[in-house]
Amino acid sequence: MVIWKYEIPVNDFFEISMPKGADVLCVQMQGETPCIWVKIYEGIEEGVEKREFAIVGTGQSFNDYEYYYVGTFQNYAGMLVWHLFERWSQYSEEEFEGQIEKHNLHEVK
């Protein structure tokens, strides 16, 4: 296992290519740059996948139907607060069930 860092843009929607099976651990500011830290399991799965994310500002409307919450971060000395979500609908049914269990979520039916 190894932990990698990815700098992320403060955009409504963005994608990051990362090794398959990677687990997003957290989102935080490092200096003036928002970043996510990701746990990578070396040698377990080969290949790279594109992961889809959304950033929502506090008070901003957002349809979270296809997303699960990752974390919250602040910039500009706490003047702006952002909430990071990852799109779960990009996963197969089996992968989605793993995400539900891993993040202690409850599937809505």
N, C-alpha and C positions, 0 to 999 in steps of 0.2 A: 504494500500500500504506500502511496505517496500523495501528498497534497500539493495541488497546483493552484495558482492564482490567475484570475482573468480580470482585466480592467473592463468595466462595462460603461456604455454610454448612457446618459440620462435622456433617453428617447422613449416615446410611447411604446414602441415595439422594436425588438432586435433579436438577432440569432447569434449563437456562439457554437462553433464546431469544437467538440471535445470527444475524448475516447468513449466508446460505448460502455454503458453501465456505470458511468461516473455519478457520484452523489454530491449534490450541492450542499455544503455545510452551512454557509452563512454569507451575508452581504454586509459590508461595512465600508466606511471611508478609510483610505490609507493616505494620509496627508489630504490633498485636495481631490483625490481620485476615487470614485466608487469602484469597488472590486467585489468579486465573489471568490470564495475559496471552495475547492472541489476535491473530494477524495477520489483518487484513481486507483483501481485495482489492476496492477500490472500483470499482464499475461493471462488474465481471466477471459476477457473478450477482446477480439481484435477488431480494428476498424475505428472509424470516426463517425459521429452522428451530429447533425445540426439540432440544437436545442433552441426552443422559442421562448422568449421572455417578454414581459410587459412591466413597465414602471408607471405607477400611478401616484400622483401627488395627493396629499391629504385634502379632502374636500372635492376632489375631482370625481366625476361619474365614471364608472367602469363596469362592464358586464363580465363578471368573473366566472361565467358558466363553464368555460373550458380551461380554467386556470386554478392552480392552488398557490397559496401564500408561501413565500420563501422567507422573507424578512423585511425589516424596516431600517432605513439609514437616513442620516441628516447631513446636509452640507450648508455652507455659508453660516457657520457658527450656530446651527440649529434653526436658522430662519426658514429653511425649506426642508420638509420631511417627505420622503419618498418610500413607497411600498413596492417590493419586487414580487412578481408572480411568475410561475413557470406554467406553460401550456401543457396540460396533461393529455389532451386529445391527440397529441403527436405519438402517443404510445399505443402499442398493440394492447388487446384486452388483458393478456397475461402481465405485460409490463405495467399497465395501469393498476392492476390489483396489487402489484409489488409496491407501487408508489403510495397507494392508499395505506397499506400496512406500514411502510417505512416512515411515513409522515403522520401516522396515527390519525388519519382522516376517516370520515364516514361517507360512504357512497350514497348519493342522493338518488332515490328511485321514484 
